[in-house]
Amino acid sequence: MPTTTLEQEIRATTPWRYIAGVDEAGRGAIAGPVVAAAVILPLDDPPRLAALTGVNDSKQLTAGQRERLYELILTHALAYGIGRTPAAQIDTLGIWPATMQAMRQAVGQLHPAGEFLLIDGRQALRQVSLPQRTVIRGDSLSLSIAAASILAKVSRDREMVVLDAQYPQYGFARHKGYCTRDHEAALATHPPCPVHRYSFAPIRPGLL
């Protein structure tokens, strides 16, 4: 289970108090936005922190668990932000710049502002002047990153359910825009819609 060890180490060795965990959801999908979240946990408030027991890497949780923890994080986090980059911009920018854009949006929404970023993965958040550390499998190590992973995942899943009502022929509510067999079968019958990522295989021209 993720802990606050990384956060506490940073606070013990630097002047920074507001440590934000940052993560994304939907980078590998072929439809819908990429969504990022940033979360600052109440590290100086043990009762509020204890209320977040069970927060884990979103991939290790059921949909019901994520929904319950999402509400707890919104209630007990010191600050949070959620950013998104839509499919059309992903096609224009490329997936990594689009992901970084969503992360910058999320970090920019933090009040109080973050002073140090813990970012899941290998990619640093460029164009942000804050000190930061990338953490491989950070969502399984850092509680702040795990909380961000839940906010990003639930926010994106909810948006895909809304898109399913607009474009029911693709099954977005089931696969959330990822390239599953039933998504590919739907694309074999129906042309891509405006929320598909036209730069991604198998939608990219010549691959359908």
Secondary structure, 3 states (H helix, E strand, C coil): CCECHHHHHHHHHCCCCCEEEEEEECCCCCECCEEEEEEECCCCCHHHHHCCCCCCCHHHCCHHHHHHHHHHHHHHCCEEEEEEECHHHHHHHCHHHHHHHHHHHHHHCCCCCCCEEEEECCCCCCCCCCCEEEECCHHHCEHHHHHHHHHHHHHHHHHHHHHHHHCHHHCHHHHCCCCCHHHHHHHHHCCCCCCECCCCCCCCCCCC
